[in-house]
Amino acid sequence: MQQQLREHLEKIVPLTDEQFAAVFARFTPKRFRKHQFLIQAGEPVKYHYFVLSGLLKLVYTDQAGKPHIVSFAMEDWWESDFGAYYTQTPATLSLECLEDTQVLALSLADYHQLCADLPQLARFFLHKAALGSIAAQQRLLSLLTTSAQQRYEQLLAKYPALGQRISKTLLASYLGVSRETLSRLTS
C-alpha cells in the first residue's frame, strides 16, 4: 500500500523517506465491497480517493433517473466528485464500486496541508489535475466528433483491460450508446 502510493507519486515528484512518511500519514486506508458507494449524490464529499485495487464508476443520474457514466477508475487512478470535494458542496455524482476496492482517502484539509508543507506535492496534484482536464476534454471531443464504433475502438486501445472488467451494459452507457448498438459494434 505504502510502496504503491510512493511509486505513483515518484513518477512525477521525488520524495525523501521523511517526506513520504509525512505524506502517507495524511491518507486513510479504506476498503469497500462491490456495489458499495464511496460517494452518493446529494451527500457531502469528504475524500479524494487513490485506488489501490478494484474498480469504480463515477455516475451522474439525470432528472429522469437515467444514469450516465462519467468515468471509471482502476488501480493507480484518483477519483472523486472533484467539484463537490473542492467547493465542499453536496455531490452531484455518485462513486460506486464495481469490484471489491481498496483505496487511500485524502480529506480536503489534509490535501491543503500537504500542498502547503510540500511544494512538490502541490506540483504533483497540479500535474494530475492538468492530465485529468486533458482527458475530460478528449472524452468530450470524442463524444461530439466520433462515431460509436470509433469511441469503442479508442477505449479498448487506450484501456484494453477495462473491457474485460466491465459489463457490456456499463460499456454502452460510458460510450453513450444503447446495449443493442454496442452488440452490433462488437459482433
PELINNOR-V225771 format. One line per field, one symbol per residue. ss: DSSP state (~ for helix, > for strand, _ for the rest). Layout:
ss: ???
//
This chain:
ss: _~~~~~~~~~______~~~~~~~~___>>>>>____>>>_______>>>>>>>__>>>>>>_____>>>>>>>____>>__~~~~~~______>>>>___>>>>>>>~~~~~~~~~~_~~~~~~~~~~~~~~~~~~~~~~~~~~~__~~~~~~~~~~~___~~~~__~~~~~~~~___~~~~~~~~_
//
